[in-house]
Amino acid sequence: MIIGGSASQKLAAKIAWHLGETLCPLETRKFPDGERYIRIKGDVNENAVVVQSTGYPQDQNLIELFLILKTLKNMGVEDIKVVIPYFGYGRQEKSFKSGEAVSAAVIADLIEAAGASHIFSINLHEDGIRDLFNIESYNLSAMPLIAEYIGNKFENPLIVAPDRGALGFAEEIAGILGCECDHLNKTRLSPEEVETEAKDLDIEGYEAVIIDDIISTGGTIVNASNILKELGASKVVVACVHPVLVEDALLKLFAAGVDDVIATDTLRSDVSVISVASLVADALKPFYE
């Protein structure tokens, strides 16, 4: 039985199709004061899979997830696998300054307390988040799916990481496609401002594909795109796993001359053209054998 929260209904339906499983109806609504109401309308058994991304509005989606998990537990479901394609509050997995809240740890504790038995997420911002759980956790990579899409769309790609932190993603995709990859140098000036410097890249005539796990405000990608255009890239395409896309980020990217933006459906967006349903289904299949 698959249950999709409000943030991931379509993705849950696709996962259910891949697994040949039943999609359980879920009724959700808001009370006049904004509080959430949920009702699980289907019959349940001892196993369930709950699919719910916890992106914006994070608090609302998390509360709904907690309500679903606790309700399933109260209904007698013993094994609840939770698929969180985009893990909200995942930026702070440790304390950097005295008194800081370790938000990822708090969320992990609450998910476990609500009844989760296994956690599946996709390209966690920090893999160390898995260590915050006392239950089995899995960090799946959507990079092979992105690589497949790029391979079908572009003849002469060069995979570019906007900074060294994203180089691992670029190397993973380039390794699958058998093409070149490189990275730019980024310096963060403030939480909202970054400076990207050009390297001696030989990109003349290549279709440059900028890859990152998350695109939030788009500032880093805009800087990278401008540099790649100046270096002679024939086309600049942006690919990411999680299209957070706040503060008119998509508009900024296209205004900067980006030719296309592609992302997965871990979050709903206008550019979510790659589904992670098969990836999640493959990770769940061993539990159905």
Buried (B, 14 or more C-beta within 10 A) or exposed (E): BBBBBBBBBBBBBBBBBBBEBEBBEBEBEEEEEEEBEBEBEEEBEEBBBBBBBBBBEBEBBBBBBBBBBBBBBEEEBEBBBBBBBBBBBBEBBEEEEEEEEBBBBEBBEBBBEBBBBBBBBBBBBBEEBBBBBEEEBBBBBBBEBBBBBBBEBBEEBBBBBBBEEBBBBBBBBBEBBEBBBBBBEBEEEEEEEBEBEBEEBEBEEBBBBBBBBBBBBBBBBBBBBBBBBEBEBEBBBBBBBBBBBEEEBBEBBBEBEBBBBBBBBBBBBEBBBBBBBEBBBEBBEEEEE
